[in-house]
Amino acid sequence: MQVPVYFSSSGSGMVKQFATRLGRPVFDLGDRDVRRSVPEGPWVLLTPSYKTGNPDNDTLPEPVRRFLRNPLTRRRLVGIMGSGNRNFGAHYQAAAHHIARASRRPILFEFELQGTPWDLERAREILAELDARYTRDEGRSPVL
């Protein structure tokens, strides 16, 4: 079993590039059908953070917000990976941290922009550990 990754990416495509290089099922939340779907089991969110200037909606991409509206989708979330830009200062990784606090799920990994080869390898290792855990547990998650 491979834990799928659901991601949101901006027009620059940096998060999408990272996601597609993970070597596993990935789903783009920019696709309306994906946003309306519900993961069948444990899944990981890969989200960028943006500095939008709106203090009430600062950094959390709207496709992520919409996807997380479904209670079953939220329960099946097992962790968050975040992409950010250190130029955003206090807002660096703000979306990942906000979602982690709200969902009480761990931040699994953080990287800047499109990530480095080391970041990609580390993210693959973390995801492989999740694969092994949920395969060992026969796909059953304590949060389902």
C-alpha positions in Angstrom: 0.0 0.0 0.0 1.2 3.5 -0.9 -0.3 6.4 1.1 -1.4 8.9 -1.5 -0.5 12.5 -1.5 -3.0 15.2 -2.2 -1.4 18.6 -3.1 -2.2 22.1 -4.0 0.1 24.1 -6.3 0.2 27.6 -7.6 0.7 28.7 -11.2 4.5 28.4 -10.7 4.0 24.6 -10.4 6.8 24.2 -7.9 4.7 22.0 -5.5 3.3 20.0 -8.4 6.9 19.3 -9.6 7.8 18.1 -6.1 4.7 16.0 -5.8 5.1 14.2 -9.1 8.7 13.3 -8.3 7.6 11.4 -5.2 7.0 8.2 -7.2 3.6 7.4 -5.7 -0.1 8.3 -6.3 -0.6 12.0 -6.2 -3.8 14.0 -6.7 -4.0 17.7 -7.6 -6.5 19.6 -5.6 -6.6 22.1 -8.4 -8.8 19.5 -10.2 -12.4 20.0 -9.2 -13.2 16.2 -9.3 -10.2 15.5 -7.0 -11.4 18.3 -4.5 -14.9 16.6 -4.5 -13.5 13.1 -3.9 -12.9 11.5 -0.5 -9.7 9.5 0.1 -10.3 5.8 0.6 -7.9 5.5 3.5 -4.9 7.3 5.1 -3.5 10.2 3.0 -1.0 13.0 3.3 -1.5 16.7 2.4 1.2 18.6 0.6 0.4 22.3 0.8 2.2 25.5 -0.1 1.9 28.7 2.1 1.3 32.0 0.5 1.6 35.5 1.9 -1.6 37.0 0.5 -1.9 40.2 2.6 -5.3 39.2 4.0 -5.0 38.7 7.7 -8.2 36.6 7.8 -7.2 34.2 5.1 -3.4 34.5 5.0 -1.5 31.6 3.4 -4.1 28.8 3.2 -4.8 27.8 -0.4 -8.5 27.8 -1.2 -8.4 24.3 -2.9 -7.0 22.9 0.4 -9.6 24.7 2.4 -12.4 23.2 0.3 -11.0 19.7 0.3 -10.8 19.7 4.1 -14.5 20.6 4.5 -15.4 17.0 4.4 -15.3 15.4 7.9 -14.3 11.9 6.6 -11.5 13.5 4.5 -10.2 15.3 7.6 -10.3 12.1 9.7 -8.3 10.2 7.2 -5.5 12.8 7.0 -2.4 11.4 8.7 0.1 14.2 8.2 1.1 17.3 6.4 4.1 18.3 4.3 4.6 22.0 3.6 6.3 24.1 1.0 7.1 27.7 1.6 9.3 30.7 0.9 11.5 32.0 3.7 11.0 35.5 2.3 7.5 35.3 3.9 9.1 35.5 7.3 6.6 34.6 10.0 4.3 33.2 7.3 6.8 30.6 6.2 5.0 27.3 6.4 2.0 29.0 8.0 -0.6 26.9 6.1 1.0 23.6 7.2 1.2 24.8 10.8 -2.4 26.0 10.8 -3.7 22.7 9.4 -1.6 20.7 11.8 -2.9 22.7 14.8 -6.6 22.5 13.6 -6.4 18.8 12.7 -4.0 17.6 15.4 -2.0 15.9 12.8 1.8 16.1 12.6 3.9 18.1 10.2 5.9 15.3 8.5 8.3 17.5 6.5 8.9 21.1 5.4 10.9 22.4 2.5 11.4 25.6 0.6 10.0 26.4 -2.8 10.4 23.3 -5.1 12.8 21.5 -2.7 16.2 20.1 -3.2 17.2 16.6 -4.2 17.8 15.9 -0.5 14.3 17.2 0.4 12.8 14.9 -2.2 14.7 11.9 -0.9 13.8 12.7 2.7 10.1 13.1 1.8 10.2 9.7 0.0 11.7 8.1 3.1 9.0 9.6 5.4 6.2 8.4 3.0 7.8 4.9 2.8 7.7 4.7 6.6 4.0 5.6 6.5 3.4 3.0 3.8 5.1 0.3 6.0 3.0 1.4 9.0 -0.3 1.3 7.3 0.5 -2.0 5.4 1.5 -3.6 8.7 -1.8 -2.3 10.2 -3.6 -3.7 7.1 -4.5 -0.2 6.0 -6.4 0.5 9.3 -5.7 3.9 10.7 -6.3 4.9 14.3 -8.0 8.0 13.0 -10.4 6.4 10.6 
